[in-house]
Amino acid sequence: MQKAVKPRARTGDSIYSYWFLVPAFVIFIVFFIVPMVISLYFSMTVWDFESSRFVGLDNFKTFLSTYSMSIGIKNTFIYAILTSGIKVILAFFIAVFLTGKIRSKNILRSIVFFPNLVSAIAIGIAFKALMHPTNGLINRGLALLGISGPDWLGNRNIALYSVIFTDIWKGLSIATVIYIAGITSIDQSYYEAAEIDGATGWQKIRYVTLPLTASSRNTVIILSFIGGLRSFELIWTMTGGGPGFATDVLASIIYKQYAQGYYGLSTAGNVIMLALTAILAFPLQAFLNRKEGK
């Protein structure tokens, strides 16, 4: 008995399917590859809007040797690790609460999502006013309790953590929504089986919800970590990188160089930040994907 022979796809049909990739490919080249190549070239020049002079790797050497660079890199890592780590934990438990059997959970979800609808600049201005050492509502509230509040944004030791707190408050919204989407997609039969086995509420969270939301957790980690490495708006609005260099991160250092007219130097800083983000984000994503697959 002869085996059935599957009809081979016609060459024209195969080529036709690839044409659907062309628009995305063109957009990727025009808006990512071309600007990246141009930035790489100008990062090796001293340029203004009229002329440019090639200087090789001098801009990179100068940028990496600036006094504020070591502080900026340290602050960038602190900012990225703390904001992403705390968002992952808090957003998970908020999402568990908002997907439970509670009344008005749709209203509560809207309230939680609200910070994501407000621009980072507006939130930075609002929290800068709230954290004012004398007229801010936070210190006034503490004064009613007999506590003398600190200068949240003027104290070198806590200014960075004050901005981190604000970033967490804003970023929890989208992280919670991602978790809610993951939790609501879990088949209820898993929870029913856990109940039959006598699992407690915490055991359901630990052995059912937590493992089955691994993809959501990984998404939150990657987005929050990359956002932390590239953070600029909140820091610049609330502290301008101060006091001194206490809250400077890579993005704020790059902006200061650009504002002072060192365009080639700031372009080199952008290339360094892109490389640093790629070097850290891609291995992290690969690691999380491997852990998820286990």
C-alpha positions as a Markdown table, in Angstrom:
| # | Residue | x | y | z |
|---|---|---|---|---|
| 1 | Met | 0.0 | 0.0 | 0.0 |
| 2 | Gln | 1.5 | 3.3 | -1.0 |
| 3 | Lys | 1.8 | 6.1 | 1.5 |
| 4 | Ala | -0.1 | 9.3 | 0.8 |
| 5 | Val | 2.1 | 12.0 | -0.5 |
| 6 | Lys | 1.5 | 15.4 | 0.9 |
| 7 | Pro | 1.1 | 18.1 | -1.7 |
| 8 | Arg | 4.1 | 20.4 | -1.7 |
| 9 | Ala | 3.5 | 24.1 | -1.2 |
| 10 | Arg | 4.0 | 26.1 | -4.4 |
| 11 | Thr | 7.0 | 28.5 | -4.5 |
| 12 | Gly | 4.7 | 31.4 | -5.2 |
| 13 | Asp | 2.6 | 30.8 | -2.1 |
| 14 | Ser | 5.7 | 30.5 | 0.1 |
| 15 | Ile | 7.2 | 33.8 | -1.2 |
| 16 | Tyr | 3.8 | 35.5 | -0.9 |
| 17 | Ser | 3.6 | 34.8 | 2.8 |
| 18 | Tyr | 7.0 | 36.6 | 3.4 |
| 19 | Trp | 5.6 | 39.8 | 1.9 |
| 20 | Phe | 3.6 | 40.3 | 5.1 |
| 21 | Leu | 6.9 | 40.7 | 7.0 |
| 22 | Val | 8.1 | 43.6 | 4.8 |
| 23 | Pro | 6.2 | 46.4 | 6.5 |
| 24 | Ala | 7.5 | 45.4 | 10.0 |
| 25 | Phe | 11.0 | 44.9 | 8.6 |
| 26 | Val | 11.0 | 48.4 | 7.0 |
| 27 | Ile | 9.7 | 50.0 | 10.2 |
| 28 | Phe | 12.4 | 48.1 | 12.2 |
| 29 | Ile | 15.2 | 49.3 | 9.9 |
| 30 | Val | 14.0 | 52.9 | 9.6 |
| 31 | Phe | 13.2 | 53.5 | 13.2 |
| 32 | Phe | 15.7 | 51.3 | 14.9 |
| 33 | Ile | 18.7 | 50.2 | 12.8 |
| 34 | Val | 19.3 | 53.5 | 10.9 |
| 35 | Pro | 19.1 | 55.7 | 14.1 |
| 36 | Met | 21.3 | 53.3 | 15.9 |
| 37 | Val | 24.0 | 53.4 | 13.2 |
| 38 | Ile | 23.8 | 57.2 | 13.0 |
| 39 | Ser | 24.1 | 57.5 | 16.7 |
| 40 | Leu | 27.1 | 55.2 | 16.7 |
| 41 | Tyr | 28.8 | 57.4 | 14.2 |
| 42 | Phe | 28.1 | 60.7 | 15.9 |
| 43 | Ser | 29.1 | 59.3 | 19.2 |
| 44 | Met | 32.7 | 59.2 | 17.8 |
| 45 | Thr | 32.6 | 62.8 | 16.7 |
| 46 | Val | 32.6 | 66.3 | 18.2 |
| 47 | Trp | 29.6 | 67.8 | 16.5 |
| 48 | Asp | 27.2 | 70.6 | 16.5 |
| 49 | Phe | 24.3 | 71.5 | 14.1 |
| 50 | Glu | 26.7 | 72.8 | 11.5 |
| 51 | Ser | 29.8 | 70.6 | 11.5 |
| 52 | Ser | 31.4 | 67.5 | 12.9 |
| 53 | Arg | 34.9 | 66.2 | 13.6 |
| 54 | Phe | 35.8 | 62.5 | 14.0 |
| 55 | Val | 37.6 | 61.8 | 17.3 |
| 56 | Gly | 37.3 | 58.0 | 17.5 |
| 57 | Leu | 36.7 | 56.6 | 21.0 |
| 58 | Asp | 37.7 | 59.8 | 22.9 |
| 59 | Asn | 34.1 | 60.6 | 23.7 |
| 60 | Phe | 33.6 | 57.3 | 25.4 |
| 61 | Lys | 36.8 | 57.6 | 27.4 |
| 62 | Thr | 35.8 | 61.1 | 28.5 |
| 63 | Phe | 32.3 | 60.1 | 29.4 |
| 64 | Leu | 33.4 | 57.1 | 31.4 |
| 65 | Ser | 36.1 | 59.1 | 33.3 |
| 66 | Thr | 33.8 | 61.9 | 34.5 |
| 67 | Tyr | 33.4 | 62.2 | 38.3 |
| 68 | Ser | 29.6 | 61.8 | 38.2 |
| 69 | Met | 29.8 | 58.6 | 36.1 |
| 70 | Ser | 30.6 | 56.2 | 38.9 |
| 71 | Ile | 27.9 | 57.7 | 41.0 |
| 72 | Gly | 25.4 | 57.6 | 38.1 |
| 73 | Ile | 26.1 | 53.9 | 37.4 |
| 74 | Lys | 25.7 | 52.9 | 41.0 |
| 75 | Asn | 22.4 | 54.9 | 41.3 |
| 76 | Thr | 21.2 | 53.4 | 38.1 |
| 77 | Phe | 21.6 | 49.9 | 39.4 |
| 78 | Ile | 20.1 | 50.7 | 42.8 |
| 79 | Tyr | 17.1 | 52.4 | 41.1 |
| 80 | Ala | 16.5 | 49.6 | 38.6 |
| 81 | Ile | 16.9 | 46.7 | 41.1 |
| 82 | Leu | 14.8 | 48.3 | 43.9 |
| 83 | Thr | 12.0 | 49.5 | 41.6 |
| 84 | Ser | 11.7 | 46.3 | 39.7 |
| 85 | Gly | 12.0 | 44.0 | 42.7 |
| 86 | Ile | 9.5 | 45.8 | 44.9 |
| 87 | Lys | 7.0 | 46.2 | 42.0 |
| 88 | Val | 7.1 | 42.4 | 41.3 |
| 89 | Ile | 6.3 | 41.6 | 44.9 |
| 90 | Leu | 3.7 | 44.3 | 45.8 |
| 91 | Ala | 1.9 | 44.1 | 42.4 |
| 92 | Phe | 1.5 | 40.3 | 42.8 |
| 93 | Phe | -0.2 | 40.5 | 46.2 |
| 94 | Ile | -2.4 | 43.5 | 45.1 |
| 95 | Ala | -3.4 | 41.5 | 42.0 |
| 96 | Val | -4.3 | 38.4 | 44.2 |
| 97 | Phe | -6.4 | 40.7 | 46.4 |
| 98 | Leu | -8.2 | 42.3 | 43.4 |
| 99 | Thr | -9.0 | 39.0 | 41.8 |
| 100 | Gly | -10.5 | 37.6 | 45.0 |
| 101 | Lys | -14.1 | 37.4 | 46.0 |
| 102 | Ile | -14.5 | 41.1 | 47.0 |
| 103 | Arg | -17.1 | 43.6 | 46.2 |
| 104 | Ser | -16.4 | 46.6 | 44.1 |
| 105 | Lys | -13.2 | 45.1 | 42.8 |
| 106 | Asn | -13.7 | 46.7 | 39.4 |
| 107 | Ile | -13.7 | 50.2 | 41.1 |
| 108 | Leu | -10.6 | 49.2 | 43.0 |
| 109 | Arg | -8.9 | 48.1 | 39.8 |
| 110 | Ser | -9.7 | 51.5 | 38.3 |
| 111 | Ile | -8.2 | 53.3 | 41.3 |
| 112 | Val | -5.1 | 51.1 | 41.1 |
| 113 | Phe | -4.6 | 51.8 | 37.4 |
| 114 | Phe | -5.1 | 55.5 | 37.7 |
| 115 | Pro | -1.4 | 56.5 | 38.2 |
| 116 | Asn | -0.6 | 55.0 | 34.9 |
| 117 | Leu | -2.9 | 57.5 | 33.2 |
| 118 | Val | -1.0 | 60.5 | 34.6 |
| 119 | Ser | 2.3 | 61.5 | 33.0 |
| 120 | Ala | 5.6 | 61.0 | 34.9 |
| 121 | Ile | 6.2 | 64.7 | 34.8 |
| 122 | Ala | 2.9 | 65.5 | 36.5 |
| 123 | Ile | 3.5 | 62.9 | 39.1 |
| 124 | Gly | 7.0 | 64.2 | 39.7 |
| 125 | Ile | 5.7 | 67.7 | 40.2 |
| 126 | Ala | 3.0 | 66.5 | 42.5 |
| 127 | Phe | 5.3 | 64.4 | 44.7 |
| 128 | Lys | 7.9 | 67.2 | 44.8 |
| 129 | Ala | 5.3 | 69.4 | 46.3 |
| 130 | Leu | 4.1 | 66.7 | 48.7 |
| 131 | Met | 7.7 | 66.1 | 49.9 |
| 132 | His | 8.5 | 69.7 | 50.5 |
| 133 | Pro | 10.4 | 69.9 | 53.8 |
| 134 | Thr | 8.2 | 72.6 | 55.3 |
| 135 | Asn | 5.0 | 73.0 | 53.3 |
| 136 | Gly | 4.6 | 69.4 | 52.0 |
| 137 | Leu | 1.6 | 67.5 | 53.1 |
| 138 | Ile | 3.7 | 64.5 | 54.1 |
| 139 | Asn | 5.8 | 66.4 | 56.7 |
| 140 | Arg | 2.7 | 68.3 | 57.8 |
| 141 | Gly | 0.9 | 65.0 | 58.5 |
| 142 | Leu | 4.0 | 63.7 | 60.4 |
| 143 | Ala | 4.1 | 66.9 | 62.4 |
| 144 | Leu | 0.5 | 66.3 | 63.6 |
| 145 | Leu | 1.9 | 63.0 | 65.0 |
| 146 | Gly | 4.8 | 64.8 | 66.7 |
| 147 | Ile | 7.3 | 63.6 | 64.2 |
| 148 | Ser | 9.8 | 65.9 | 62.5 |
| 149 | Gly | 9.8 | 64.8 | 58.8 |
| 150 | Pro | 13.1 | 64.9 | 56.9 |
| 151 | Asp | 14.0 | 66.8 | 53.8 |
| 152 | Trp | 12.9 | 64.0 | 51.5 |
| 153 | Leu | 14.5 | 65.4 | 48.3 |
| 154 | Gly | 17.2 | 67.6 | 49.8 |
| 155 | Asn | 18.9 | 65.0 | 52.0 |
| 156 | Arg | 21.7 | 63.2 | 50.1 |
| 157 | Asn | 21.1 | 60.0 | 52.0 |
| 158 | Ile | 17.4 | 59.6 | 51.2 |
| 159 | Ala | 16.7 | 61.7 | 48.1 |
| 160 | Leu | 17.2 | 58.7 | 45.7 |
| 161 | Tyr | 14.9 | 56.5 | 47.7 |
| 162 | Ser | 12.2 | 59.1 | 47.8 |
| 163 | Val | 12.2 | 59.1 | 44.0 |
| 164 | Ile | 12.3 | 55.3 | 44.0 |
| 165 | Phe | 9.2 | 55.3 | 46.2 |
| 166 | Thr | 7.4 | 57.6 | 43.7 |
| 167 | Asp | 8.4 | 55.4 | 40.8 |
| 168 | Ile | 7.1 | 52.4 | 42.6 |
| 169 | Trp | 3.8 | 54.1 | 43.3 |
| 170 | Lys | 3.4 | 55.0 | 39.6 |
| 171 | Gly | 4.6 | 51.7 | 38.2 |
| 172 | Leu | 2.5 | 49.4 | 40.4 |
| 173 | Ser | -0.5 | 50.1 | 38.3 |
| 174 | Ile | 0.7 | 48.5 | 35.0 |
| 175 | Ala | 2.5 | 45.7 | 36.9 |
| 176 | Thr | -0.8 | 44.9 | 38.8 |
| 177 | Val | -2.8 | 44.8 | 35.5 |
| 178 | Ile | -0.3 | 42.4 | 34.0 |
| 179 | Tyr | -0.6 | 40.1 | 37.0 |
| 180 | Ile | -4.4 | 40.3 | 37.0 |
| 181 | Ala | -4.4 | 39.2 | 33.4 |
| 182 | Gly | -2.2 | 36.2 | 34.3 |
| 183 | Ile | -4.3 | 35.2 | 37.3 |
| 184 | Thr | -7.6 | 35.5 | 35.6 |
| 185 | Ser | -6.3 | 33.2 | 32.8 |
| 186 | Ile | -5.6 | 30.3 | 35.2 |
| 187 | Asp | -8.1 | 27.4 | 34.9 |
| 188 | Gln | -10.3 | 27.3 | 38.0 |
| 189 | Ser | -10.0 | 23.5 | 38.0 |
| 190 | Tyr | -6.5 | 23.9 | 39.6 |
| 191 | Tyr | -8.0 | 25.7 | 42.5 |
| 192 | Glu | -10.8 | 23.2 | 42.8 |
| 193 | Ala | -8.3 | 20.3 | 42.9 |
| 194 | Ala | -6.3 | 22.1 | 45.6 |
| 195 | Glu | -9.4 | 22.6 | 47.7 |
| 196 | Ile | -10.2 | 18.9 | 47.4 |
| 197 | Asp | -6.7 | 18.1 | 48.7 |
| 198 | Gly | -7.3 | 20.5 | 51.6 |
| 199 | Ala | -5.0 | 23.3 | 50.6 |
| 200 | Thr | -5.2 | 26.5 | 52.5 |
| 201 | Gly | -5.5 | 30.0 | 50.9 |
| 202 | Trp | -1.8 | 30.6 | 51.2 |
| 203 | Gln | -1.0 | 27.1 | 49.8 |
| 204 | Lys | -3.2 | 27.9 | 46.8 |
| 205 | Ile | -1.2 | 31.1 | 46.2 |
| 206 | Arg | 2.1 | 29.4 | 46.6 |
| 207 | Tyr | 1.6 | 26.2 | 44.7 |
| 208 | Val | -1.0 | 27.3 | 42.1 |
| 209 | Thr | -1.1 | 31.1 | 41.5 |
| 210 | Leu | 2.6 | 31.8 | 41.8 |
| 211 | Pro | 3.9 | 29.1 | 39.4 |
| 212 | Leu | 1.1 | 29.7 | 36.9 |
| 213 | Thr | 1.8 | 33.4 | 36.7 |
| 214 | Ala | 5.5 | 33.0 | 35.9 |
| 215 | Ser | 5.1 | 34.5 | 32.4 |
| 216 | Ser | 3.4 | 37.6 | 33.9 |
| 217 | Arg | 6.0 | 37.9 | 36.6 |
| 218 | Asn | 8.8 | 37.7 | 34.0 |
| 219 | Thr | 7.1 | 40.4 | 31.9 |
| 220 | Val | 6.9 | 42.7 | 35.0 |
| 221 | Ile | 10.6 | 42.0 | 35.9 |
| 222 | Ile | 11.8 | 42.8 | 32.4 |
| 223 | Leu | 9.7 | 45.9 | 31.8 |
| 224 | Ser | 10.4 | 47.3 | 35.3 |
| 225 | Phe | 14.1 | 46.6 | 35.1 |
| 226 | Ile | 14.6 | 48.2 | 31.7 |
| 227 | Gly | 12.4 | 51.1 | 32.7 |
| 228 | Gly | 14.6 | 51.5 | 35.8 |
| 229 | Leu | 17.8 | 51.5 | 33.8 |
| 230 | Arg | 16.4 | 54.2 | 31.5 |
| 231 | Ser | 14.5 | 56.3 | 34.1 |
| 232 | Phe | 14.8 | 60.0 | 33.6 |
| 233 | Glu | 11.5 | 62.0 | 33.9 |
| 234 | Leu | 10.8 | 61.5 | 37.6 |
| 235 | Ile | 14.4 | 62.1 | 38.7 |
| 236 | Trp | 14.8 | 65.2 | 36.6 |
| 237 | Thr | 11.4 | 66.6 | 37.6 |
| 238 | Met | 11.8 | 65.9 | 41.3 |
| 239 | Thr | 15.6 | 66.5 | 42.0 |
| 240 | Gly | 17.4 | 67.4 | 38.7 |
| 241 | Gly | 20.0 | 64.9 | 39.8 |
| 242 | Gly | 20.7 | 66.6 | 43.0 |
| 243 | Pro | 21.5 | 67.4 | 45.7 |
| 244 | Gly | 24.9 | 67.4 | 44.2 |
| 245 | Phe | 25.1 | 64.1 | 42.3 |
| 246 | Ala | 23.1 | 62.1 | 44.8 |
| 247 | Thr | 20.2 | 61.2 | 42.5 |
| 248 | Asp | 22.1 | 61.3 | 39.2 |
| 249 | Val | 21.6 | 58.3 | 36.9 |
| 250 | Leu | 22.9 | 57.6 | 33.5 |
| 251 | Ala | 20.0 | 59.3 | 31.7 |
| 252 | Ser | 20.3 | 62.5 | 33.7 |
| 253 | Ile | 24.1 | 62.7 | 33.2 |
| 254 | Ile | 23.5 | 62.3 | 29.5 |
| 255 | Tyr | 21.0 | 65.1 | 29.5 |
| 256 | Lys | 23.3 | 67.4 | 31.4 |
| 257 | Gln | 26.1 | 66.9 | 28.8 |
| 258 | Tyr | 23.6 | 67.6 | 26.0 |
| 259 | Ala | 22.3 | 70.7 | 27.8 |
| 260 | Gln | 25.9 | 72.0 | 28.1 |
| 261 | Gly | 26.4 | 71.6 | 24.4 |
| 262 | Tyr | 28.6 | 68.5 | 24.5 |
| 263 | Tyr | 26.5 | 66.7 | 21.8 |
| 264 | Gly | 29.1 | 64.1 | 20.9 |
| 265 | Leu | 29.7 | 63.3 | 24.5 |
| 266 | Ser | 26.0 | 62.9 | 25.2 |
| 267 | Thr | 25.5 | 60.7 | 22.1 |
| 268 | Ala | 28.3 | 58.5 | 23.4 |
| 269 | Gly | 26.5 | 58.2 | 26.7 |
| 270 | Asn | 23.3 | 57.1 | 24.9 |
| 271 | Val | 25.3 | 54.4 | 23.1 |
| 272 | Ile | 26.7 | 53.2 | 26.4 |
| 273 | Met | 23.3 | 53.2 | 28.0 |
| 274 | Leu | 21.9 | 51.2 | 25.1 |
| 275 | Ala | 24.7 | 48.7 | 25.3 |
| 276 | Leu | 24.4 | 48.4 | 29.1 |
| 277 | Thr | 20.6 | 47.8 | 28.8 |
| 278 | Ala | 21.1 | 45.1 | 26.1 |
| 279 | Ile | 23.9 | 43.4 | 28.0 |
| 280 | Leu | 21.8 | 43.1 | 31.1 |
| 281 | Ala | 18.3 | 42.7 | 29.7 |
| 282 | Phe | 18.9 | 40.0 | 27.1 |
| 283 | Pro | 20.6 | 37.5 | 29.5 |
| 284 | Leu | 18.1 | 38.2 | 32.2 |
| 285 | Gln | 15.2 | 37.5 | 29.8 |
| 286 | Ala | 16.9 | 34.3 | 28.6 |
| 287 | Phe | 17.4 | 33.2 | 32.3 |
| 288 | Leu | 13.8 | 33.9 | 33.2 |
| 289 | Asn | 12.5 | 32.1 | 30.1 |
| 290 | Arg | 14.6 | 29.0 | 31.0 |
| 291 | Lys | 13.2 | 29.1 | 34.6 |
| 292 | Glu | 9.7 | 29.5 | 33.2 |
| 293 | Gly | 10.1 | 26.4 | 31.0 |
| 294 | Lys | 11.1 | 24.1 | 33.9 |
